[in-house]
Amino acid sequence: MVKSQILNERPFDIDDGERYLIVIVGEDMQYSVFTRKFQSKPVTSIEFREAKIYKELKAVQKVAQEVFSGNEIYQNSVIKIFRVKDIFEPRYFVQYKKRPFMGVPDLKCYTDWYVKGENQVDTYIDYNEAQAALEKYKRDLVEFYYSQILDLKNQVLNKI
């Protein structure tokens, strides 16, 4: 199976923390990341999870040299190379949503890379905290379906 080189298109892998990405600091101090090359010009994004990641430092240095050297748009920008783990941290995402309009709750649980310093709702760095939240939400889900079963059990047809 061939994995994408774009971080948010890859399944979570802790080894991706050792990969490299290109960060561009613009004249206005706006940060962006290199996502791909189109017609020999760089395509960037302010969404860091859209960064193209590289396994080898030499490869990322070569791309940075080829794409950004001589490009007038990025002439006054600073091009930096970072490891994924320098910018991102692995977190556990655990979320329980009650959907009143559909009547069925939803439970999501996965591990992913999040930008350091951004404390996203429903994410946990600590495994034990994430596991405790997951167990609580599992109980909530079981209680929801148990109440649905009890409601069904109490429904009867009246003879006409």
Steps between C-alpha positions, in 0.01 A plus 500: 500500500637841402445768762437861407772752575243751628480476880121519537448234231717242677383255763652588836854368544722608790802462269373797294636717782847439355402625154569852371285784369560846353369809681492839331508817709369782282589868512185564703605227749224273363595133533417246231617155395605357166237256367608427141657639184284609207657620174836533679348735759432423866146457628470589868231484765446665836348171618807323642343154478505534119881500502688266271738294710832344403689207644850623415654836589692508171176461303325787678807723464514424127129583456535823699798601284329412170161652572579811703833614351450776248127522570421872525191450713702333778810718459450676835358196680689275737492131408545263796511124527353333809429151616133417544554442873639855537167651396245228572428268791308174497164522681207274567166628367193374686162656427140415586230693320132488576305570186155614604367540148597146398459336837818292474819596687841470340829389658835576330839387623838519323859621530634784283757781475399842640693827493682554830345758728154473347282334760233354279173402665465126563874429457727352762876467526482257790391145414327445836290817467397400148415149614289634790308729261447211258366276779262775617369553147458125451284491814297796369450320168393175669257695724352670193435171323376337821242777537400448135452128567288573807286742300446232235418240762226718646329560168190289452218493251151561627240273350242688297 
